[in-house]
């Protein structure tokens, strides 16, 4: 018999943002962005509790209104532009432990990744429930574009497999983008200050293009609203 795991969700939502002011409270289809990852977590049959990490009293109030728990406010040290997601998650987990909340699995959602296939969320969680050797499971999305990186002083190097770089799209081997913002299910002990996925992973492949929109500007927000209005696609959907 498999021992039941305590599964929670943690959503990070600090007050500061530069590309889009008050980003986590920006309105999408009449609701603030913070609403949608909370909704996704609450709809999961596996997630027991939904927590929001924020440094804002206003975000705390709104998150609690929609069903999340905000047991403490994040210290400013963990709400800076250069603070990493990993550092913030580690600190939040440590504070939960002080309140005797000790999850086995954490499901991480990002507020700016809006269009989420909830079936893929369940798959990520199930991968950890069914295989104790897996440290994390997350969504990835295929891409057939060619990419270059700047190795310094405007010296660009091509990435990926150079042998099939200009084959027709149908014949090219795709590369895959890590989309942990859509969903990352990870064992609590796997999260460190430098990593949130560990080494032993199992990916869940996303095959819909709509999930690729990540809201960081006014244009992104406008485009997401247009998709909802004209395509009739809701942020959290089953496919």
C-alpha positions in Angstrom: 0.0 0.0 0.0 1.4 3.4 -1.0 1.5 5.9 1.9 -0.7 8.9 1.2 1.4 12.0 0.4 0.7 15.4 1.7 0.4 17.6 -1.5 0.2 21.4 -1.4 0.5 24.2 -4.0 2.7 27.2 -3.5 2.2 30.3 -5.7 4.6 33.2 -5.6 3.2 36.7 -6.0 5.3 39.6 -4.8 4.1 43.2 -5.1 6.9 44.6 -7.2 7.0 44.3 -11.0 8.5 46.5 -13.7 7.2 45.3 -17.1 3.5 45.5 -16.0 2.8 47.4 -12.8 1.0 45.5 -10.1 1.2 42.5 -12.5 -0.3 39.9 -10.1 -3.4 42.0 -9.7 -3.8 43.0 -13.3 -7.3 42.1 -14.6 -7.8 39.2 -17.0 -11.4 38.5 -18.0 -12.5 40.5 -15.0 -10.4 38.8 -12.4 -6.8 39.4 -11.1 -4.0 37.2 -12.4 -3.5 35.7 -9.0 -6.9 34.2 -9.2 -6.1 31.7 -12.0 -3.3 29.7 -10.4 -5.3 29.5 -7.2 -8.3 28.2 -9.2 -6.0 25.7 -10.9 -4.8 24.4 -7.6 -8.3 24.2 -6.1 -9.6 22.2 -9.0 -6.9 19.5 -8.6 -8.2 16.4 -7.0 -4.7 15.9 -5.4 -3.8 19.3 -3.9 -4.9 19.6 -0.3 -4.0 23.2 0.5 -3.1 26.2 -1.6 -0.6 28.7 -0.3 0.5 32.1 -1.6 3.8 33.7 -0.8 3.6 37.5 -1.0 5.0 40.6 0.6 1.8 42.5 -0.1 -1.1 42.9 2.3 -3.4 43.6 -0.6 -2.4 40.5 -2.5 -2.8 38.5 0.7 -6.3 39.8 1.2 -7.3 39.0 -2.4 -5.6 35.6 -2.4 -7.5 34.6 0.8 -10.7 35.8 -0.8 -10.3 33.3 -3.6 -9.5 30.4 -1.3 -5.7 30.4 -0.8 -3.9 30.5 2.6 -1.3 33.2 3.3 0.0 32.3 6.8 2.7 35.0 6.8 4.0 37.9 4.6 7.3 37.4 2.7 10.3 39.3 4.0 11.6 42.0 1.7 14.8 40.1 1.4 12.9 37.5 -0.6 10.9 40.0 -2.7 13.7 41.7 -4.7 14.1 41.8 -8.5 17.2 39.5 -8.2 15.7 37.1 -5.7 15.3 33.6 -7.3 12.3 31.4 -7.3 14.3 28.7 -5.6 15.4 30.9 -2.7 11.9 32.1 -2.1 10.5 28.6 -2.2 13.1 27.3 0.2 12.4 30.1 2.7 8.6 29.6 2.4 8.9 25.9 3.1 11.1 26.6 6.1 8.5 28.9 7.5 5.7 26.4 6.8 7.8 23.8 8.8 7.8 26.1 11.8 4.0 26.0 11.7 4.2 22.1 11.5 3.1 22.0 7.9 5.4 19.5 6.2 4.3 18.6 2.6 5.8 15.7 0.7 5.0 17.2 -2.7 4.8 20.8 -3.8 3.0 21.9 -6.9 4.3 25.2 -8.2 2.3 27.5 -10.5 3.3 30.9 -11.8 0.8 33.6 -12.0 1.9 34.9 -15.5 1.5 31.5 -17.2 -2.2 31.7 -17.6 -3.6 29.1 -20.2 -3.2 25.9 -18.3 -4.4 22.4 -19.3 -5.5 21.0 -16.0 -5.2 17.4 -17.2 -1.4 17.9 -17.6 -1.3 19.3 -14.0 -2.8 16.0 -12.7 -0.4 14.0 -14.9 2.6 15.8 -13.3 1.4 15.0 -9.8 0.5 11.4 -10.7 4.0 10.9 -12.0 5.4 11.5 -8.5 2.7 9.6 -6.7 3.2 6.5 -8.9 7.0 6.5 -8.9 9.0 7.3 -5.7 12.2 7.5 -7.7 11.1 10.6 -9.6 12.1 13.9 -8.0 10.0 16.2 -10.1 7.6 16.3 -13.1 6.9 19.3 -15.1 5.3 20.5 -18.4 7.4 21.1 -21.5 6.5 22.5 -24.9 8.0 21.7 -28.2 9.6 24.3 -30.5 11.1 24.0 -34.0 12.8 27.4 -34.2 16.6 27.8 -34.4 18.3 29.5 -31.5 21.5 31.4 -30.9 23.2 32.5 -27.7 25.6 35.5 -27.2 28.8 34.0 -25.9 30.2 37.5 -25.2 31.1 40.6 -27.2 28.5 40.0 -29.8 29.9 36.5 -30.6 26.9 34.4 -31.4 26.8 30.6 -31.3 24.1 28.4 -32.6 22.5 26.0 -30.1 21.0 22.6 -30.7 21.7 19.9 -33.3 23.4 21.5 -36.3 22.8 18.5 -38.6 19.1 19.0 -38.9 19.0 22.8 -38.5 17.4 23.6 -41.9 15.3 20.6 -42.5 11.6 21.1 -43.1 9.6 21.6 -39.9 7.9 18.2 -40.2 11.3 16.4 -40.3 13.2 18.4 -37.7 13.7 17.1 -34.2 12.0 19.6 -31.9 13.7 21.1 -28.9 11.6 21.5 -25.8 11.0 24.5 -23.6 10.8 24.0 -19.8 7.4 25.3 -18.7 7.5 24.9 -14.9 5.4 28.0 -14.6 2.5 26.1 -16.1 3.1 23.3 -13.6 5.9 21.8 -11.6 5.3 19.0 -9.2 8.4 18.4 -7.0 9.3 16.6 -3.8 9.9 19.1 -1.0 13.4 17.8 -0.3 14.4 18.4 -4.0 14.0 22.2 -3.8 17.3 24.0 -3.0 18.6 27.5 -3.4 19.9 26.6 -6.9 17.4 24.0 -8.2 13.7 23.2 -8.1 13.6 20.1 -10.3 16.4 17.8 -9.2 18.0 15.2 -11.5 15.4 12.4 -11.8 12.6 13.9 -13.8 9.6 12.9 -15.9 8.2 15.5 -18.3 4.7 16.0 -19.5 4.5 17.2 -23.1 2.2 20.1 -23.9 0.8 19.9 -27.4 -1.3 23.1 -27.5 0.1 26.4 -28.6 -2.2 28.6 -26.5 -0.2 27.7 -23.3 2.8 29.6 -24.6 1.6 33.0 -23.6 3.4 34.4 -20.6 2.1 37.7 -19.3 4.8 40.3 -18.6 3.6 43.4 -20.4 0.4 45.4 -21.3 0.4 43.8 -24.8 0.6 40.3 -23.3 -2.3 41.1 -21.1 -4.3 42.6 -24.0 -3.6 39.5 -26.1 -4.7 37.1 -23.4 -8.0 39.0 -23.0 -8.5 38.9 -26.8 -7.9 35.1 -26.8 -10.5 34.7 -24.0 -13.0 37.0 -25.7 -12.8 35.8 -29.3 -11.5 32.2 -29.0 -13.6 31.4 -26.0 -10.7 29.7 -24.2 -10.6 30.1 -20.5 -7.3 30.3 -18.6 -7.8 26.9 -16.8 -9.2 24.3 -19.2 -9.3 20.5 -19.7 -8.1 19.1 -23.0 
